[in-house]
Amino acid sequence: MAEKKKTAAEKKKPVKKKPVPRKSPDVAEPTSLVPADVGKRIAAALLEGVLVYVISFLPYIGALIGAAYLAVRDALPLGSTGGQSLGKKLFGLQAVRIPDGAPCDYVTSVLRNLPFIVPALLMIKPGIGWVLGSVVWLVVFTVEVLLVIADEKGLRIGDRIAKTSVVEVTG
């Protein structure tokens, strides 16, 4: 068989290799990076929202406890990988960083949950704070749910801020 001779340009042209995606050892096995079921996400969020809402009615300290939980909930070391709040753990979901699929760390969790932390902090002041916080929480929750439903990737404001997504996990 005759070998085809390479031209000078072909000889000098470096071969580009595609980078192999690295997987962190603490990454759960998402069934895919396809967005999680919207119904499961809403159920998990409602469960946690009601829990935090009730706790927030403890004068002064309740809102701080609720806001603190909301801030770190997606970085809790639940299960083998983290990235799961109580609701996400119950429904088999995980918040992951979009660039690498790794579970949320504490900074990412705070960024991701900023839209919910603000109304929780409004509830520090008994009376007017409870009313104002409740109204703002309801508006934020409604907007976030509508965004998850309308966005093809299922991203809400918090996901856009923190560059995260919620996926279903196995195991």
ABEGO torsion letter per residue (X at the ends): XBBBBBBAAAAABBBBBBBBBBBBAABBBBABABBBBAAAAAAAAAAAAAAAAAAAABBGAAAAAAAAAAAAAAABBBEAAEGBBAAAAAAGBBBBBAAAGBBBBAAAAAAAAAAAAAAAAAAABBEAAAAAAAAAAAAAAAAAAAAAAABAAGBBAAAAAAGBBBBBBBX
